[in-house]
Amino acid sequence: METMSLKLEKSLAKNIEKTMKENDYTTKTEFVREAIREKISKLEMKKIFKVIEELRRKNPRRTTDADLRRARERVSKQLEEEFKEVPQEPLEL
């Protein structure tokens, strides 16, 4: 494990201690580690959403309600045909 050192303004340090007590953190290290993990996670999600938005902009085609309805109807017909071919046994209760 690597050791890091940082300096904080007094107001931020007091805010951290207050928040730690309110949320049952036992050590500053535990609190700071979790805060760093959360920040990294948020930045990664932001990057993913940015990529998704870029892909959406590149694809001018938008799926309409009519497109979805036609797709559902096709799938329903395919499943109907598929299950017609399978002999159905009566259910025993």
Residue pairs with C-beta under 8 A, 6 or more apart in sequence:
8 16
16 28
16 31
16 32
17 28
19 25
19 31
20 28
20 31
25 31
25 34
